[in-house]
Amino acid sequence: MVGKCASALLPTFCIFTKNIKFQNLIIGAIAHGVFMEINEHILEKAVLAAVDLPEMDEGECERSLDELESLLDTAGGEVFARVIQAKSSPDSRTCLGSGKIKELAELCKSNNIDVVIFDNELSPAQIRNIENELDDTRVIDRSMLILDIFAKHAVTGEGKLQVELAQLKYTAPRLTGKGSALSRLGGGIGTRGPGESKLESDRRHLRRRMEQLEYEIRELDKTRLTQRKARERSGIKKIAIVGYTNAGKSTLLNALTGAGILAENKLFATLDPTTRKYTLPCGDEILLTDTVGFIRRLPHHLIKAFKSTLDEAVFADIIIILIDHTDPEQEEKTEVCEKLLNELGASGKPTLFVYNKCDLEEGTAVFEKGDENRLFISAHTGMGLESLVGRIEEIVHEGKTNEVFIIPNAKQGIISRMYEFMTINDVEYGEDCVKVNAVADAKARGMFSEFLQNKPKKVGEDEEWL
């Protein structure tokens, strides 16, 4: 269809110019667009390979491959077959045993397989050895597939820089594992993202490029830090929506704020964080941030490159861990999220465990009564959102008290700052001072403690309160 439209438009374009070079440019642009449109809909055939190790639980290897298959679907491929070998440890040379590698080579050759994806992380030598056995079939591992998906979904300038840095850091030591041609220009899963052509030619340029990317990301970090400081000064509570990839985080943010961000039933559909303001029923404003999804064995290069993005959870006041109610592995995946939050230094905050997709019949979560921090919702239908908002409001108000601040007339200018950090109920102007009645949390009480009517006594005084 696209090709027919392009062919029909071509004569019309050429009528407007007699310049042959310009005509060729138009033809090339149209042809490139047609090729890209068609290429987007071609599914690559892939074989998934894994080693089932003794320390794995029963069925763990299959479940991990199920997740790898979902990742492949997001990347634009389809599974042709799975190859699993039970071994005490991965073969140091080819991951799989020599006999299984020969079977894999025959399978790829007879069925024109485009790519083999290993669930285990491969060393540069293993990639080279496996590619030598498989001839023309590309070989990548789980981390390379995740990096490829991130490259596909990066939208903002910062996201693209972070993805490129992660790709280069992961790929740099693996240049020897790309075969004799070192070609990464062929297209397809495991080859997307910026910077591939430079990987072929110049290691020194690669290092310079990584240094440049790190510098640019540091500069963007400064901007993000300035934004965070502004939010801190505003006193608005920040809530980070985290969770395993495809739990419905973007759908929840859209349901609450009408953010209009992409929400698809695919892994890592959202890569760049989105922050939106939301007004609670009580009138207080909060900031909700949709973060990048977590996953098992998230490549450490991604964690480092996306530190500024993941810091949205670190600097949040409240964490919402969103859990797929229909997922039979929800407990294990929740543990993965909690572990990653702990590694990032984001644990210890008020945390809500929110089970999403509760409108679906195949839901597996058990409804528990009496746990106010465990809620059940459907971001798609809106079920349970009122309860979620109510609980958020309760947490936001925890620790807030009605206070009276006495401000000397000479310092009345500070009242404008007080409006940023607390809810002002009443202001009474007197001859010598201004009396401010407000609802303040611990932070605001500390900031303006010298003006509190009932301020805490200094250490050593007999009474607790003046």
N, C-alpha and C positions, 0 to 999 in steps of 0.2 A: 504493500500500500504506500509506504513511504517512498519507495523507489519510483512508483508511478507518479506520485505528486511531484517529486524532484524533476522527473523527465518532462512533465507537463510545464513546469515553471521555467525550465532552462531556456527555451526560445524567447520567452518574455523578457528575461534578464538580458539576454544578448541583444535585443532590439535597442536597448538604451545605450549601448556602447559599441563602437567599432574597434575599440582597443583590444587587440588579440591577447595581450598579456593579462588584461583585466578579465577578459572572457575566460581565460584559462584559470585565473584565480577563483572566479565564481564557480566554474565547473569543479575545481578541486575542493572548494569549501562544501558544495552540495554533496559531492561524492563522499567526503569525509563524514558529513553529518549522517548520510544514509548508512555508511559502514558502522558508525558508532551506534546508531539506533538499532541496527540488526544485531550487532555484536552483544548489545546489552541483553538480548533475549536468547542468546545461545547458552545453554547449560553445559558446563564442562563435566565430563565423566570422571569420577574419582573413585579410588579404592582407599578405604580406611584401614590402617594397620596399627596393631597394638600388641604389647607383651603383657600377658596376664601373670603378675608376680605373686608369689606366695603370701606376701603381707597384705594383699588386697582382700577385702571382704567378698563374700560370694555375690556374684552379679555386679560387682563394682566396675569391672572392666567394660562390661556391656553398657552400663549406665553412662560411663564416661564417653563411650563411642556414640551413644545416643545424643549426648550434648555436642560432640564433635560434628555429628551429622547436621544438627541444628545450625551450628556455626557455618558449615559448608553451604547450607541452604541460604543463609544470609549473604554469603560471599558470591552466590550465583552459580552453584554447582549442584550436582546430584550424585548420590552414592550408587555405584555399580555393584560393589561387593565389599565385604569386610574380611580382613585376614587377621586372625588372632592366634598367637602361639603362647602356650603356657611354658614359662621358663623360670628358673631360679633367679636369673638376672638378665638384663638385655645384653646381647652379643656386643662386645667392644668394637667389632669391625662393622657390622651391618645391622645391629639392633636385633633383627630376627636371625634365626639360625640359617646356615647355608642352604639347607634343603628347602626351607620355607621361602627364602629369597628367590630360589630358582622357580618355585611355583608362582610366586608373585610376578616374576619377569615374564613367564609364559602367559599368565593371565592378562597382563598389560599389553603384550604384543598381539595376542589373538583378538583382543577386544578394543584396540585403539584407545587405551586409557590416557587421558590428558595429564593427570596428576595423581600421585600417591601421597596421602597425608598420614603421618605418624602421630599417634596420640602421645607418644613419649617424646621428650625433647632430644633432638639429635645434635651430636657434635659435628664440627666441620668435616672431620675425617669420615664420619659415618655417612654424611650427605654425599660426599664424593664417592665413597665405595658403593653405596646403594645406586647412585646414578650410573656408575660404570656397569653395574649388573643389569640395570633396567634400560640401558641404551638412551632413547630419546625422551623417556617419560620424566617429567619434573618431579622432584621430591621436596616436600616441605614438612614442617612439624606443626604442632598445635599452636605454638607461640607465633610462628610466621603467619598462620592463618588468621589469628586474632589481629595481628598487626595489619594484615591486608584489609580486614573488615574496617578497622579504624581509619585506614587511608581512604576507604570508599565512602565513609560516612562523615569525615571531617568537613565542617562547613565554615566555621569562622577562621580568621587568619591565625589566631592563637592555636586552635585545634590542629590546623594543618602543620604548623611549626612543631608542635608537640609530637605529632605522628611521625613526621619526617625524622626528628631527632631519635625517637625510639627505634624506627626502622634502621637508621644508619648504625646506631649502637649495637643493635642485634645482628645486623648483616656484616659489619666490618670484619669480625673474626671469622666469618663464614665465607669469605670471598673464595677461598680455595675449594670450597665445597660446591661450587656452581658449575663444575665441569671445565673442560679445556677452553671453551669459548668464553666462559664467564658471562654469558649473555643473560640479561634480565629485561630484554626489550621485546620479548615475544608476545607479551600480553597474557592475561589469564590470572587465575587465582594464585596468590603468592607473588605476583609481580607488580601489583599496583602500587601507587604512591610516588612521591617526588624523589628525585635524586638517583634513580637506578642507573642511568647512563653514565654518571660520574663514577659509580662504583667499579665500572669496568676498567677505567683508564688510569686513575691516579689515587693511590692511598693517601698521599699527602694532601691532596685536595679534599679527600673525605674527612680527614682530621680538621682541616681548616673550616670545612662546611659545618661540622659538628660544633666547633668553637663559636662560629657565627650564630648558629641556631641557639646555643646556650645563652649567648649574649642577648639576642632578641627576646628570648623567653624571660630572662631576668628583667629586662626593661618592661615587659608586659606585666611581670609580677609586681613591679613598683606601682603600676597603674591600678592593679587589682588591690594592692595593699592600701592605696589611697582611698579606694572605694570602700574597703572594709572599715577603715578608720572613720569615714563619714557615716557609715551605718552605725558604728559604735557610738559616735557622738549623738546620733539621732535617738538612741535608746530603744529603737524598734527591735523586737525579738526576731531572731533569725532561726528558721526551721529548715533543716536539710532532709529531703526525701531520698533515702538510700535503699538499696536492696539488690537482690540478684537480678541479673539482666533479664528483661522480658517479664518482670513482675507487675508492670503497669504503672510505673512512676510518672511517665509523661501523661498518661490518661488521667491520673489523679490530679496532677497540676492543672491540666486543661479543665477538668470538672470543677475545680474550686475557683480558678481565676480566669478561665477563658483564654489561656495563654496562646492557644492555637498552634502549639508545636507538634512536630511529627510524632505520631504514635502508631507503631506497627507491631504486628504479632511476630516480631523477629528479634533475634539477639542483637544487642547494641544498635538498635534503631536510633537511639539518641546518644550522641557523643559529647556535644558541647553543653555545658551547664546553662540553665535558664532560670533567672530569678524574677519573680513577680510579687507585687504587693497585694495583700489580701486584708480586708477589713472584717474583723470579728463582729459578731452580733452586738457586743458591748460597745463597739466603736473603736476599740484599739486596733492599730495596724500591725501586721506582721509581714515578714518576708519569707516566701516559700521558694526553695531552690531545688530544681530537678537535677540530679547528679548522674554521672556515668555509671552504668550497672557494674556490679561485681561479678566475678566468675572464679571458679576453681583454677588454681595455678595461673593467676593473672601474671603475665610476664613482668619481671621486676623492672625492666627498662621502661615499660609503660607506667608503672607506679612512680618511677623517678621523673619521667618526662611530664606526667600529668599531676605532679605534686600540687601545683597551684590550683588546679581544678578540684582535686580531691580534698584540698584544704577547706573547701566550702563546708565539708562535714566537720572538720577540726574546729572551725571558728563559729559553728552554729550553737545556738543556745539549747535547742531541742532537736532530737533525732527521731525521724519516723523511719522505722525499718519496714518496708513493704514486702509482704510475703505472698506468693502465689498460692491461693487456697486450694487450687486443683492439682498442685504438684505433689506427687507421692514422696518426693525427696525434700519436702519443705524444711524439715528439721535440720538435715545436713546442710542445706543451703543457707539457712539462717545462721548456723554456726560459722559458715564461711564468712558471712557478712560481719558478724560480731568479731571474728578473728582479725579481719582486715581493718575494721574500725579501731581495734586495740593497737594494731601495728602502726596505724596512722596517728595514734594519740588522741582519738576522738571518743574514747569510751568514758564512762563515768558521768555522762550527761543525762538529763531526763529523757527517757527513751520510750517510744510507743511502738508496740509490735502490732502492725495493722495487716490483717489477712484480706487480700483483695480477690476479686472474681468469685465472690460468695453467691452470685446469682446462678452459677453453673451447677448442674446436677451432680457432676463428677467430683465436686468439692470433697476434700479429705480432712480438712481441719476440724478438730473437735471444739465445739463451743464451750467455753469455760465461763462460769459465773464468778463474780467476785474479784476478778482481776481487772482493775480499772485501766491498766496500761496495755491491755490486749483487746483489740477491737476488730470487728468483722464488717467489711464493706463491699460494695461493688462500685468501683469508679466509673464503670460503663453505664450503669443504670441509676446511680446516685444513692443506692441503698446504704444506709449506715453513715453517710457523710455528715449528717446533723450531729450524730453522737461523737464522731471524730472531732468536728469543730468545737463541740462543747467541751471535750476533754482537753483540747489544745488551749481553750480559753481558761480552763481551771489551772493548768500548769503555768500559763502566762501570768496569772494573778497570784500564784503561790508566792508567799513572802512579801506581798504588798500590804501596806498598812496606811491608815489615815493619819496624817501628820500635820502639825502646824509649824510653819517656819516664820521666824521673826526677822525681817530684813530692815536694817537701818536705812533711813532715807538717803544717806550718802551712797548706798550700794544698791539702789533700786534697779540699776542696769542688769543685775544678775537675774532678775525675774524672767527676762526673755529667754535666758538659758535654761531656766527651770522648766519652761514649757516643753523643751526638747526631751527631757528625761522623766517627766512625771505627768500625771493628769491633774491639772489645776481645777479645783472645784469652786474656790471663792478667793477673792483678793480684797482685803479691807485696808484702806489708806488712813493712817493716823497722823498725829502731829509729829511724832518722832520716828515712827517706823511703819512698815507695811506688814500686815499679817496675811500669810498665804496658807490656805487650807488645800491640801493636795493628797493624792494617793501615790505613794512612792514605794519602790522596791528597795532591796538592800543596797544596790549600787547607787541609786539616787540619794538615799539617806546618807551614805558614806561621802558622796561628793559635796553635799550641802550640810554636813553634820554641824558645822559651826553656827548655823542659823536655826537648828532644831529647838523648839520650845522645850521639849523634854529630851535633851541630848544626854548621851551616856556620860557618866563621870569619868574623870581621868584615873589612871591606875593609882591606888593608894588612898582614894577617898572612901569613906565608910559606906555610903549609900550607893546602890547600883545606878539609880537615876537621880538627876538633879530635880 
